[in-house]
Amino acid sequence: MVNTARGGLIDEQALAAALRNGHLGGAATDVLSVEPPTAGNPLLAHDIPRLIVTPHNAWGSREARQRIVGQLTENAQAFFSGTALRVVS
């Protein structure tokens, strides 16, 4: 099972149980039902096999993520120098 859409699409308790009892071969998700995750989220338990949980960024290619980091840097530099950058009017 792969979920890169919305956390609410997956019953997290059921997914954890299916992985633990071997009814599901594996799962990967980059989104949980609550972001940022709260303590006690069933998919963050240490005993769940064959599960990959990543931060909510599977949507982006390496190039897209690098572009975001570059723009963040440019925005911070512009802010601290008092320059208007990417202003929406």
PyMOL Python script that loads the backbone (N, CA, C, O; Angstrom):
from pymol import cmd

cmd.read_pdbstr("""\
ATOM      1  N   MET A   1       0.833  -1.144   0.000  1.00  0.00           N
ATOM      2  CA  MET A   1       0.000   0.000   0.000  1.00  0.00           C
ATOM      3  C   MET A   1       0.895   1.228   0.000  1.00  0.00           C
ATOM      4  O   MET A   1       1.846   1.305   0.778  1.00  0.00           O
ATOM      5  N   VAL A   2       0.598   2.180  -0.862  1.00  0.00           N
ATOM      6  CA  VAL A   2       1.338   3.436  -0.905  1.00  0.00           C
ATOM      7  C   VAL A   2       0.329   4.574  -0.818  1.00  0.00           C
ATOM      8  O   VAL A   2      -0.638   4.612  -1.578  1.00  0.00           O
ATOM      9  N   ASN A   3       0.554   5.493   0.103  1.00  0.00           N
ATOM     10  CA  ASN A   3      -0.319   6.657   0.227  1.00  0.00           C
ATOM     11  C   ASN A   3       0.525   7.917   0.183  1.00  0.00           C
ATOM     12  O   ASN A   3       1.312   8.179   1.093  1.00  0.00           O
ATOM     13  N   THR A   4       0.360   8.698  -0.880  1.00  0.00           N
ATOM     14  CA  THR A   4       0.996  10.010  -0.977  1.00  0.00           C
ATOM     15  C   THR A   4      -0.079  11.077  -1.147  1.00  0.00           C
ATOM     16  O   THR A   4       0.210  12.183  -1.605  1.00  0.00           O
ATOM     17  N   ALA A   5      -1.306  10.753  -0.783  1.00  0.00           N
ATOM     18  CA  ALA A   5      -2.426  11.673  -0.995  1.00  0.00           C
ATOM     19  C   ALA A   5      -2.816  12.382   0.294  1.00  0.00           C
ATOM     20  O   ALA A   5      -2.297  13.456   0.597  1.00  0.00           O
ATOM     21  N   ARG A   6      -3.717  11.792   1.044  1.00  0.00           N
ATOM     22  CA  ARG A   6      -4.229  12.390   2.281  1.00  0.00           C
ATOM     23  C   ARG A   6      -4.189  11.346   3.389  1.00  0.00           C
ATOM     24  O   ARG A   6      -4.442  10.164   3.157  1.00  0.00           O
ATOM     25  N   GLY A   7      -3.869  11.798   4.586  1.00  0.00           N
ATOM     26  CA  GLY A   7      -3.773  10.888   5.723  1.00  0.00           C
ATOM     27  C   GLY A   7      -5.092  10.257   6.088  1.00  0.00           C
ATOM     28  O   GLY A   7      -5.130   9.095   6.493  1.00  0.00           O
ATOM     29  N   GLY A   8      -6.179  10.997   5.956  1.00  0.00           N
ATOM     30  CA  GLY A   8      -7.485  10.484   6.327  1.00  0.00           C
ATOM     31  C   GLY A   8      -7.994   9.354   5.450  1.00  0.00           C
ATOM     32  O   GLY A   8      -9.019   8.747   5.760  1.00  0.00           O
ATOM     33  N   LEU A   9      -7.298   9.062   4.363  1.00  0.00           N
ATOM     34  CA  LEU A   9      -7.726   7.971   3.478  1.00  0.00           C
ATOM     35  C   LEU A   9      -7.428   6.596   4.064  1.00  0.00           C
ATOM     36  O   LEU A   9      -8.029   5.599   3.663  1.00  0.00           O
ATOM     37  N   ILE A  10      -6.517   6.548   4.995  1.00  0.00           N
ATOM     38  CA  ILE A  10      -6.058   5.275   5.558  1.00  0.00           C
ATOM     39  C   ILE A  10      -6.520   5.149   7.001  1.00  0.00           C
ATOM     40  O   ILE A  10      -6.368   6.076   7.796  1.00  0.00           O
ATOM     41  N   ASP A  11      -7.085   3.995   7.331  1.00  0.00           N
ATOM     42  CA  ASP A  11      -7.394   3.681   8.729  1.00  0.00           C
ATOM     43  C   ASP A  11      -6.078   3.224   9.352  1.00  0.00           C
ATOM     44  O   ASP A  11      -5.642   2.091   9.146  1.00  0.00           O
ATOM     45  N   GLU A  12      -5.459   4.105  10.105  1.00  0.00           N
ATOM     46  CA  GLU A  12      -4.117   3.836  10.615  1.00  0.00           C
ATOM     47  C   GLU A  12      -4.065   2.650  11.566  1.00  0.00           C
ATOM     48  O   GLU A  12      -3.095   1.893  11.551  1.00  0.00           O
ATOM     49  N   GLN A  13      -5.080   2.476  12.386  1.00  0.00           N
ATOM     50  CA  GLN A  13      -5.124   1.308  13.287  1.00  0.00           C
ATOM     51  C   GLN A  13      -5.183   0.018  12.472  1.00  0.00           C
ATOM     52  O   GLN A  13      -4.476  -0.945  12.769  1.00  0.00           O
ATOM     53  N   ALA A  14      -6.033   0.008  11.439  1.00  0.00           N
ATOM     54  CA  ALA A  14      -6.174  -1.193  10.605  1.00  0.00           C
ATOM     55  C   ALA A  14      -4.887  -1.475   9.831  1.00  0.00           C
ATOM     56  O   ALA A  14      -4.486  -2.631   9.697  1.00  0.00           O
ATOM     57  N   LEU A  15      -4.244  -0.436   9.326  1.00  0.00           N
ATOM     58  CA  LEU A  15      -2.991  -0.624   8.600  1.00  0.00           C
ATOM     59  C   LEU A  15      -1.917  -1.201   9.519  1.00  0.00           C
ATOM     60  O   LEU A  15      -1.216  -2.140   9.143  1.00  0.00           O
ATOM     61  N   ALA A  16      -1.789  -0.649  10.706  1.00  0.00           N
ATOM     62  CA  ALA A  16      -0.805  -1.164  11.666  1.00  0.00           C
ATOM     63  C   ALA A  16      -1.079  -2.634  11.973  1.00  0.00           C
ATOM     64  O   ALA A  16      -0.155  -3.446  12.009  1.00  0.00           O
ATOM     65  N   ALA A  17      -2.348  -2.975  12.194  1.00  0.00           N
ATOM     66  CA  ALA A  17      -2.708  -4.371  12.498  1.00  0.00           C
ATOM     67  C   ALA A  17      -2.409  -5.290  11.313  1.00  0.00           C
ATOM     68  O   ALA A  17      -1.890  -6.391  11.498  1.00  0.00           O
ATOM     69  N   ALA A  18      -2.737  -4.841  10.094  1.00  0.00           N
ATOM     70  CA  ALA A  18      -2.505  -5.665   8.901  1.00  0.00           C
ATOM     71  C   ALA A  18      -1.017  -5.924   8.689  1.00  0.00           C
ATOM     72  O   ALA A  18      -0.635  -7.014   8.265  1.00  0.00           O
ATOM     73  N   LEU A  19      -0.189  -4.952   8.974  1.00  0.00           N
ATOM     74  CA  LEU A  19       1.253  -5.153   8.841  1.00  0.00           C
ATOM     75  C   LEU A  19       1.783  -6.075   9.928  1.00  0.00           C
ATOM     76  O   LEU A  19       2.612  -6.947   9.666  1.00  0.00           O
ATOM     77  N   ARG A  20       1.305  -5.880  11.133  1.00  0.00           N
ATOM     78  CA  ARG A  20       1.772  -6.731  12.244  1.00  0.00           C
ATOM     79  C   ARG A  20       1.403  -8.199  12.041  1.00  0.00           C
ATOM     80  O   ARG A  20       2.206  -9.087  12.329  1.00  0.00           O
ATOM     81  N   ASN A  21       0.196  -8.456  11.550  1.00  0.00           N
ATOM     82  CA  ASN A  21      -0.233  -9.850  11.426  1.00  0.00           C
ATOM     83  C   ASN A  21       0.068 -10.461  10.060  1.00  0.00           C
ATOM     84  O   ASN A  21      -0.309 -11.603   9.794  1.00  0.00           O
ATOM     85  N   GLY A  22       0.748  -9.702   9.189  1.00  0.00           N
ATOM     86  CA  GLY A  22       1.172 -10.252   7.906  1.00  0.00           C
ATOM     87  C   GLY A  22       0.112 -10.276   6.828  1.00  0.00           C
ATOM     88  O   GLY A  22       0.329 -10.892   5.784  1.00  0.00           O
ATOM     89  N   HIS A  23      -1.016  -9.639   7.030  1.00  0.00           N
ATOM     90  CA  HIS A  23      -2.067  -9.604   6.003  1.00  0.00           C
ATOM     91  C   HIS A  23      -1.757  -8.616   4.891  1.00  0.00           C
ATOM     92  O   HIS A  23      -2.417  -8.617   3.853  1.00  0.00           O
ATOM     93  N   LEU A  24      -0.759  -7.780   5.106  1.00  0.00           N
ATOM     94  CA  LEU A  24      -0.334  -6.819   4.092  1.00  0.00           C
ATOM     95  C   LEU A  24       1.181  -6.914   3.990  1.00  0.00           C
ATOM     96  O   LEU A  24       1.879  -6.907   5.004  1.00  0.00           O
ATOM     97  N   GLY A  25       1.680  -7.002   2.783  1.00  0.00           N
ATOM     98  CA  GLY A  25       3.110  -7.203   2.576  1.00  0.00           C
ATOM     99  C   GLY A  25       3.989  -6.022   2.933  1.00  0.00           C
ATOM    100  O   GLY A  25       5.161  -6.199   3.268  1.00  0.00           O
ATOM    101  N   GLY A  26       3.436  -4.812   2.864  1.00  0.00           N
ATOM    102  CA  GLY A  26       4.233  -3.633   3.191  1.00  0.00           C
ATOM    103  C   GLY A  26       3.443  -2.381   2.912  1.00  0.00           C
ATOM    104  O   GLY A  26       2.412  -2.412   2.240  1.00  0.00           O
ATOM    105  N   ALA A  27       3.935  -1.283   3.433  1.00  0.00           N
ATOM    106  CA  ALA A  27       3.255  -0.008   3.237  1.00  0.00           C
ATOM    107  C   ALA A  27       4.262   1.127   3.270  1.00  0.00           C
ATOM    108  O   ALA A  27       5.302   1.046   3.923  1.00  0.00           O
ATOM    109  N   ALA A  28       3.928   2.179   2.554  1.00  0.00           N
ATOM    110  CA  ALA A  28       4.713   3.413   2.577  1.00  0.00           C
ATOM    111  C   ALA A  28       3.732   4.567   2.560  1.00  0.00           C
ATOM    112  O   ALA A  28       2.766   4.565   1.796  1.00  0.00           O
ATOM    113  N   THR A  29       3.985   5.546   3.401  1.00  0.00           N
ATOM    114  CA  THR A  29       3.125   6.719   3.435  1.00  0.00           C
ATOM    115  C   THR A  29       3.964   7.946   3.729  1.00  0.00           C
ATOM    116  O   THR A  29       4.924   7.892   4.497  1.00  0.00           O
ATOM    117  N   ASP A  30       3.591   9.050   3.109  1.00  0.00           N
ATOM    118  CA  ASP A  30       4.280  10.287   3.437  1.00  0.00           C
ATOM    119  C   ASP A  30       3.310  11.279   4.069  1.00  0.00           C
ATOM    120  O   ASP A  30       3.575  12.481   4.120  1.00  0.00           O
ATOM    121  N   VAL A  31       2.193  10.761   4.544  1.00  0.00           N
ATOM    122  CA  VAL A  31       1.210  11.615   5.213  1.00  0.00           C
ATOM    123  C   VAL A  31       0.483  10.790   6.260  1.00  0.00           C
ATOM    124  O   VAL A  31       0.156   9.624   6.037  1.00  0.00           O
ATOM    125  N   LEU A  32       0.235  11.409   7.399  1.00  0.00           N
ATOM    126  CA  LEU A  32      -0.507  10.760   8.476  1.00  0.00           C
ATOM    127  C   LEU A  32      -1.814  11.519   8.686  1.00  0.00           C
ATOM    128  O   LEU A  32      -2.009  12.595   8.122  1.00  0.00           O
ATOM    129  N   SER A  33      -2.693  10.965   9.486  1.00  0.00           N
ATOM    130  CA  SER A  33      -4.004  11.585   9.700  1.00  0.00           C
ATOM    131  C   SER A  33      -3.897  12.943  10.377  1.00  0.00           C
ATOM    132  O   SER A  33      -4.742  13.812  10.161  1.00  0.00           O
ATOM    133  N   VAL A  34      -2.868  13.133  11.194  1.00  0.00           N
ATOM    134  CA  VAL A  34      -2.634  14.413  11.864  1.00  0.00           C
ATOM    135  C   VAL A  34      -1.199  14.835  11.565  1.00  0.00           C
ATOM    136  O   VAL A  34      -0.260  14.079  11.810  1.00  0.00           O
ATOM    137  N   GLU A  35      -1.035  16.033  11.039  1.00  0.00           N
ATOM    138  CA  GLU A  35       0.287  16.576  10.739  1.00  0.00           C
ATOM    139  C   GLU A  35       0.480  17.867  11.517  1.00  0.00           C
ATOM    140  O   GLU A  35      -0.396  18.729  11.443  1.00  0.00           O
ATOM    141  N   PRO A  36       1.540  18.056  12.240  1.00  0.00           N
ATOM    142  CA  PRO A  36       2.563  17.055  12.521  1.00  0.00           C
ATOM    143  C   PRO A  36       1.986  15.936  13.368  1.00  0.00           C
ATOM    144  O   PRO A  36       0.998  16.145  14.072  1.00  0.00           O
ATOM    145  N   PRO A  37       2.573  14.772  13.315  1.00  0.00           N
ATOM    146  CA  PRO A  37       2.029  13.623  14.031  1.00  0.00           C
ATOM    147  C   PRO A  37       2.008  13.836  15.542  1.00  0.00           C
ATOM    148  O   PRO A  37       2.873  14.500  16.114  1.00  0.00           O
ATOM    149  N   THR A  38       1.008  13.260  16.155  1.00  0.00           N
ATOM    150  CA  THR A  38       0.875  13.351  17.606  1.00  0.00           C
ATOM    151  C   THR A  38       1.405  12.072  18.258  1.00  0.00           C
ATOM    152  O   THR A  38       1.517  11.026  17.617  1.00  0.00           O
ATOM    153  N   ALA A  39       1.723  12.184  19.531  1.00  0.00           N
ATOM    154  CA  ALA A  39       2.165  11.008  20.280  1.00  0.00           C
ATOM    155  C   ALA A  39       1.055   9.966  20.250  1.00  0.00           C
ATOM    156  O   ALA A  39      -0.124  10.299  20.367  1.00  0.00           O
ATOM    157  N   GLY A  40       1.432   8.733  20.096  1.00  0.00           N
ATOM    158  CA  GLY A  40       0.453   7.657  20.085  1.00  0.00           C
ATOM    159  C   GLY A  40      -0.080   7.299  18.712  1.00  0.00           C
ATOM    160  O   GLY A  40      -0.930   6.416  18.597  1.00  0.00           O
ATOM    161  N   ASN A  41       0.401   7.967  17.661  1.00  0.00           N
ATOM    162  CA  ASN A  41      -0.057   7.592  16.322  1.00  0.00           C
ATOM    163  C   ASN A  41       0.315   6.131  16.086  1.00  0.00           C
ATOM    164  O   ASN A  41       1.476   5.761  16.257  1.00  0.00           O
ATOM    165  N   PRO A  42      -0.656   5.286  15.692  1.00  0.00           N
ATOM    166  CA  PRO A  42      -0.387   3.851  15.555  1.00  0.00           C
ATOM    167  C   PRO A  42       0.686   3.511  14.530  1.00  0.00           C
ATOM    168  O   PRO A  42       1.315   2.457  14.626  1.00  0.00           O
ATOM    169  N   LEU A  43       0.905   4.382  13.554  1.00  0.00           N
ATOM    170  CA  LEU A  43       1.922   4.081  12.540  1.00  0.00           C
ATOM    171  C   LEU A  43       3.325   4.483  12.973  1.00  0.00           C
ATOM    172  O   LEU A  43       4.290   4.232  12.253  1.00  0.00           O
ATOM    173  N   LEU A  44       3.446   5.096  14.126  1.00  0.00           N
ATOM    174  CA  LEU A  44       4.771   5.459  14.610  1.00  0.00           C
ATOM    175  C   LEU A  44       5.280   4.506  15.692  1.00  0.00           C
ATOM    176  O   LEU A  44       6.326   4.743  16.296  1.00  0.00           O
ATOM    177  N   ALA A  45       4.538   3.440  15.928  1.00  0.00           N
ATOM    178  CA  ALA A  45       4.981   2.429  16.897  1.00  0.00           C
ATOM    179  C   ALA A  45       6.240   1.740  16.364  1.00  0.00           C
ATOM    180  O   ALA A  45       6.390   1.546  15.157  1.00  0.00           O
ATOM    181  N   HIS A  46       7.117   1.383  17.257  1.00  0.00           N
ATOM    182  CA  HIS A  46       8.405   0.797  16.866  1.00  0.00           C
ATOM    183  C   HIS A  46       8.314  -0.650  16.383  1.00  0.00           C
ATOM    184  O   HIS A  46       9.278  -1.163  15.815  1.00  0.00           O
ATOM    185  N   ASP A  47       7.201  -1.305  16.591  1.00  0.00           N
ATOM    186  CA  ASP A  47       7.110  -2.732  16.285  1.00  0.00           C
ATOM    187  C   ASP A  47       6.355  -3.046  14.994  1.00  0.00           C
ATOM    188  O   ASP A  47       5.944  -4.190  14.797  1.00  0.00           O
ATOM    189  N   ILE A  48       6.163  -2.077  14.122  1.00  0.00           N
ATOM    190  CA  ILE A  48       5.432  -2.336  12.875  1.00  0.00           C
ATOM    191  C   ILE A  48       6.442  -2.702  11.787  1.00  0.00           C
ATOM    192  O   ILE A  48       7.327  -1.905  11.475  1.00  0.00           O
ATOM    193  N   PRO A  49       6.320  -3.891  11.209  1.00  0.00           N
ATOM    194  CA  PRO A  49       7.262  -4.314  10.170  1.00  0.00           C
ATOM    195  C   PRO A  49       6.860  -3.783   8.795  1.00  0.00           C
ATOM    196  O   PRO A  49       5.697  -3.465   8.547  1.00  0.00           O
ATOM    197  N   ARG A  50       7.836  -3.697   7.924  1.00  0.00           N
ATOM    198  CA  ARG A  50       7.607  -3.378   6.505  1.00  0.00           C
ATOM    199  C   ARG A  50       6.807  -2.087   6.300  1.00  0.00           C
ATOM    200  O   ARG A  50       5.896  -2.042   5.474  1.00  0.00           O
ATOM    201  N   LEU A  51       7.147  -1.055   7.044  1.00  0.00           N
ATOM    202  CA  LEU A  51       6.475   0.242   6.932  1.00  0.00           C
ATOM    203  C   LEU A  51       7.505   1.343   6.764  1.00  0.00           C
ATOM    204  O   LEU A  51       8.482   1.414   7.508  1.00  0.00           O
ATOM    205  N   ILE A  52       7.278   2.198   5.783  1.00  0.00           N
ATOM    206  CA  ILE A  52       8.111   3.382   5.575  1.00  0.00           C
ATOM    207  C   ILE A  52       7.216   4.602   5.747  1.00  0.00           C
ATOM    208  O   ILE A  52       6.194   4.727   5.073  1.00  0.00           O
ATOM    209  N   VAL A  53       7.600   5.499   6.649  1.00  0.00           N
ATOM    210  CA  VAL A  53       6.895   6.764   6.845  1.00  0.00           C
ATOM    211  C   VAL A  53       7.895   7.873   6.586  1.00  0.00           C
ATOM    212  O   VAL A  53       8.944   7.936   7.228  1.00  0.00           O
ATOM    213  N   THR A  54       7.573   8.746   5.646  1.00  0.00           N
ATOM    214  CA  THR A  54       8.443   9.868   5.322  1.00  0.00           C
ATOM    215  C   THR A  54       7.701  11.167   5.600  1.00  0.00           C
ATOM    216  O   THR A  54       6.474  11.172   5.708  1.00  0.00           O
ATOM    217  N   PRO A  55       8.443  12.279   5.717  1.00  0.00           N
ATOM    218  CA  PRO A  55       7.751  13.562   5.866  1.00  0.00           C
ATOM    219  C   PRO A  55       6.922  13.834   4.614  1.00  0.00           C
ATOM    220  O   PRO A  55       7.222  13.301   3.545  1.00  0.00           O
ATOM    221  N   HIS A  56       5.922  14.629   4.733  1.00  0.00           N
ATOM    222  CA  HIS A  56       4.958  14.848   3.650  1.00  0.00           C
ATOM    223  C   HIS A  56       5.621  15.575   2.481  1.00  0.00           C
ATOM    224  O   HIS A  56       5.345  16.747   2.226  1.00  0.00           O
ATOM    225  N   ASN A  57       6.499  14.859   1.776  1.00  0.00           N
ATOM    226  CA  ASN A  57       7.187  15.466   0.643  1.00  0.00           C
ATOM    227  C   ASN A  57       7.392  14.510  -0.529  1.00  0.00           C
ATOM    228  O   ASN A  57       8.194  14.801  -1.417  1.00  0.00           O
ATOM    229  N   ALA A  58       6.704  13.402  -0.556  1.00  0.00           N
ATOM    230  CA  ALA A  58       6.883  12.458  -1.658  1.00  0.00           C
ATOM    231  C   ALA A  58       6.386  13.024  -2.979  1.00  0.00           C
ATOM    232  O   ALA A  58       6.701  12.484  -4.040  1.00  0.00           O
ATOM    233  N   TRP A  59       5.617  14.101  -2.929  1.00  0.00           N
ATOM    234  CA  TRP A  59       5.104  14.746  -4.137  1.00  0.00           C
ATOM    235  C   TRP A  59       6.214  15.371  -4.966  1.00  0.00           C
ATOM    236  O   TRP A  59       6.066  15.541  -6.176  1.00  0.00           O
ATOM    237  N   GLY A  60       7.323  15.712  -4.325  1.00  0.00           N
ATOM    238  CA  GLY A  60       8.317  16.537  -5.011  1.00  0.00           C
ATOM    239  C   GLY A  60       9.517  15.760  -5.501  1.00  0.00           C
ATOM    240  O   GLY A  60      10.067  14.909  -4.802  1.00  0.00           O
ATOM    241  N   SER A  61       9.907  16.079  -6.726  1.00  0.00           N
ATOM    242  CA  SER A  61      11.149  15.513  -7.251  1.00  0.00           C
ATOM    243  C   SER A  61      12.329  16.173  -6.540  1.00  0.00           C
ATOM    244  O   SER A  61      12.165  17.178  -5.847  1.00  0.00           O
ATOM    245  N   ARG A  62      13.474  15.620  -6.713  1.00  0.00           N
ATOM    246  CA  ARG A  62      14.676  16.204  -6.112  1.00  0.00           C
ATOM    247  C   ARG A  62      14.855  17.653  -6.590  1.00  0.00           C
ATOM    248  O   ARG A  62      15.205  18.536  -5.808  1.00  0.00           O
ATOM    249  N   GLU A  63      14.610  17.879  -7.880  1.00  0.00           N
ATOM    250  CA  GLU A  63      14.758  19.215  -8.442  1.00  0.00           C
ATOM    251  C   GLU A  63      13.761  20.195  -7.821  1.00  0.00           C
ATOM    252  O   GLU A  63      14.119  21.333  -7.515  1.00  0.00           O
ATOM    253  N   ALA A  64      12.512  19.757  -7.635  1.00  0.00           N
ATOM    254  CA  ALA A  64      11.496  20.627  -7.038  1.00  0.00           C
ATOM    255  C   ALA A  64      11.848  20.970  -5.599  1.00  0.00           C
ATOM    256  O   ALA A  64      11.693  22.115  -5.174  1.00  0.00           O
ATOM    257  N   ARG A  65      12.315  19.993  -4.858  1.00  0.00           N
ATOM    258  CA  ARG A  65      12.698  20.266  -3.466  1.00  0.00           C
ATOM    259  C   ARG A  65      13.888  21.223  -3.405  1.00  0.00           C
ATOM    260  O   ARG A  65      13.929  22.109  -2.552  1.00  0.00           O
ATOM    261  N   GLN A  66      14.857  21.046  -4.311  1.00  0.00           N
ATOM    262  CA  GLN A  66      16.013  21.943  -4.335  1.00  0.00           C
ATOM    263  C   GLN A  66      15.582  23.359  -4.705  1.00  0.00           C
ATOM    264  O   GLN A  66      16.099  24.329  -4.151  1.00  0.00           O
ATOM    265  N   ARG A  67      14.640  23.483  -5.636  1.00  0.00           N
ATOM    266  CA  ARG A  67      14.129  24.802  -6.023  1.00  0.00           C
ATOM    267  C   ARG A  67      13.459  25.490  -4.831  1.00  0.00           C
ATOM    268  O   ARG A  67      13.634  26.691  -4.630  1.00  0.00           O
ATOM    269  N   ILE A  68      12.696  24.734  -4.046  1.00  0.00           N
ATOM    270  CA  ILE A  68      12.041  25.297  -2.858  1.00  0.00           C
ATOM    271  C   ILE A  68      13.084  25.789  -1.853  1.00  0.00           C
ATOM    272  O   ILE A  68      12.944  26.876  -1.292  1.00  0.00           O
ATOM    273  N   VAL A  69      14.122  24.996  -1.630  1.00  0.00           N
ATOM    274  CA  VAL A  69      15.176  25.402  -0.700  1.00  0.00           C
ATOM    275  C   VAL A  69      15.865  26.664  -1.217  1.00  0.00           C
ATOM    276  O   VAL A  69      16.148  27.574  -0.439  1.00  0.00           O
ATOM    277  N   GLY A  70      16.134  26.728  -2.507  1.00  0.00           N
ATOM    278  CA  GLY A  70      16.757  27.911  -3.098  1.00  0.00           C
ATOM    279  C   GLY A  70      15.883  29.149  -2.942  1.00  0.00           C
ATOM    280  O   GLY A  70      16.379  30.225  -2.608  1.00  0.00           O
ATOM    281  N   GLN A  71      14.585  28.997  -3.182  1.00  0.00           N
ATOM    282  CA  GLN A  71      13.672  30.131  -3.038  1.00  0.00           C
ATOM    283  C   GLN A  71      13.546  30.561  -1.587  1.00  0.00           C
ATOM    284  O   GLN A  71      13.446  31.754  -1.299  1.00  0.00           O
ATOM    285  N   LEU A  72      13.548  29.611  -0.680  1.00  0.00           N
ATOM    286  CA  LEU A  72      13.511  29.949   0.751  1.00  0.00           C
ATOM    287  C   LEU A  72      14.738  30.777   1.125  1.00  0.00           C
ATOM    288  O   LEU A  72      14.624  31.766   1.849  1.00  0.00           O
ATOM    289  N   THR A  73      15.898  30.380   0.638  1.00  0.00           N
ATOM    290  CA  THR A  73      17.120  31.126   0.906  1.00  0.00           C
ATOM    291  C   THR A  73      17.030  32.535   0.327  1.00  0.00           C
ATOM    292  O   THR A  73      17.365  33.510   1.001  1.00  0.00           O
ATOM    293  N   GLU A  74      16.578  32.641  -0.918  1.00  0.00           N
ATOM    294  CA  GLU A  74      16.420  33.957  -1.540  1.00  0.00           C
ATOM    295  C   GLU A  74      15.433  34.825  -0.761  1.00  0.00           C
ATOM    296  O   GLU A  74      15.676  36.014  -0.555  1.00  0.00           O
ATOM    297  N   ASN A  75      14.326  34.230  -0.331  1.00  0.00           N
ATOM    298  CA  ASN A  75      13.327  34.979   0.440  1.00  0.00           C
ATOM    299  C   ASN A  75      13.907  35.494   1.749  1.00  0.00           C
ATOM    300  O   ASN A  75      13.679  36.646   2.117  1.00  0.00           O
ATOM    301  N   ALA A  76      14.654  34.653   2.454  1.00  0.00           N
ATOM    302  CA  ALA A  76      15.245  35.062   3.726  1.00  0.00           C
ATOM    303  C   ALA A  76      16.268  36.174   3.500  1.00  0.00           C
ATOM    304  O   ALA A  76      16.287  37.151   4.247  1.00  0.00           O
ATOM    305  N   GLN A  77      17.107  36.040   2.492  1.00  0.00           N
ATOM    306  CA  GLN A  77      18.101  37.073   2.210  1.00  0.00           C
ATOM    307  C   GLN A  77      17.428  38.395   1.860  1.00  0.00           C
ATOM    308  O   GLN A  77      17.862  39.451   2.319  1.00  0.00           O
ATOM    309  N   ALA A  78      16.375  38.346   1.054  1.00  0.00           N
ATOM    310  CA  ALA A  78      15.651  39.561   0.684  1.00  0.00           C
ATOM    311  C   ALA A  78      15.003  40.194   1.905  1.00  0.00           C
ATOM    312  O   ALA A  78      15.063  41.412   2.075  1.00  0.00           O
ATOM    313  N   PHE A  79      14.392  39.393   2.747  1.00  0.00           N
ATOM    314  CA  PHE A  79      13.749  39.910   3.951  1.00  0.00           C
ATOM    315  C   PHE A  79      14.758  40.648   4.829  1.00  0.00           C
ATOM    316  O   PHE A  79      14.510  41.775   5.257  1.00  0.00           O
ATOM    317  N   PHE A  80      15.890  40.010   5.091  1.00  0.00           N
ATOM    318  CA  PHE A  80      16.879  40.608   5.987  1.00  0.00           C
ATOM    319  C   PHE A  80      17.568  41.821   5.379  1.00  0.00           C
ATOM    320  O   PHE A  80      18.117  42.651   6.103  1.00  0.00           O
ATOM    321  N   SER A  81      17.544  41.931   4.049  1.00  0.00           N
ATOM    322  CA  SER A  81      18.137  43.127   3.426  1.00  0.00           C
ATOM    323  C   SER A  81      17.089  44.201   3.137  1.00  0.00           C
ATOM    324  O   SER A  81      17.415  45.266   2.614  1.00  0.00           O
ATOM    325  N   GLY A  82      15.820  43.918   3.480  1.00  0.00           N
ATOM    326  CA  GLY A  82      14.757  44.901   3.282  1.00  0.00           C
ATOM    327  C   GLY A  82      14.273  45.015   1.849  1.00  0.00           C
ATOM    328  O   GLY A  82      13.663  46.017   1.476  1.00  0.00           O
ATOM    329  N   THR A  83      14.537  44.005   1.049  1.00  0.00           N
ATOM    330  CA  THR A  83      14.152  43.999  -0.354  1.00  0.00           C
ATOM    331  C   THR A  83      12.857  43.214  -0.533  1.00  0.00           C
ATOM    332  O   THR A  83      12.675  42.152   0.063  1.00  0.00           O
ATOM    333  N   ALA A  84      11.961  43.747  -1.360  1.00  0.00           N
ATOM    334  CA  ALA A  84      10.716  43.038  -1.668  1.00  0.00           C
ATOM    335  C   ALA A  84      11.008  41.959  -2.725  1.00  0.00           C
ATOM    336  O   ALA A  84      11.628  42.233  -3.753  1.00  0.00           O
ATOM    337  N   LEU A  85      10.562  40.764  -2.458  1.00  0.00           N
ATOM    338  CA  LEU A  85      10.781  39.632  -3.381  1.00  0.00           C
ATOM    339  C   LEU A  85       9.547  38.761  -3.365  1.00  0.00           C
ATOM    340  O   LEU A  85       9.018  38.448  -2.299  1.00  0.00           O
ATOM    341  N   ARG A  86       9.079  38.363  -4.550  1.00  0.00           N
ATOM    342  CA  ARG A  86       7.894  37.506  -4.680  1.00  0.00           C
ATOM    343  C   ARG A  86       6.701  38.083  -3.902  1.00  0.00           C
ATOM    344  O   ARG A  86       6.078  37.400  -3.089  1.00  0.00           O
ATOM    345  N   VAL A  87       6.416  39.312  -4.169  1.00  0.00           N
ATOM    346  CA  VAL A  87       5.298  39.994  -3.497  1.00  0.00           C
ATOM    347  C   VAL A  87       4.037  39.775  -4.316  1.00  0.00           C
ATOM    348  O   VAL A  87       4.019  40.039  -5.519  1.00  0.00           O
ATOM    349  N   VAL A  88       2.988  39.296  -3.670  1.00  0.00           N
ATOM    350  CA  VAL A  88       1.706  39.093  -4.335  1.00  0.00           C
ATOM    351  C   VAL A  88       0.825  40.285  -3.995  1.00  0.00           C
ATOM    352  O   VAL A  88       0.616  40.597  -2.823  1.00  0.00           O
ATOM    353  N   SER A  89       0.312  40.948  -5.019  1.00  0.00           N
ATOM    354  CA  SER A  89      -0.535  42.121  -4.751  1.00  0.00           C
ATOM    355  C   SER A  89      -1.939  41.904  -5.244  1.00  0.00           C
ATOM    356  O   SER A  89      -2.787  42.786  -5.103  1.00  0.00           O
TER     357      SER A  89
END
""", "prot")
cmd.dss("prot")
cmd.show_as("cartoon", "prot")
cmd.util.cbc("prot")
cmd.orient("prot")
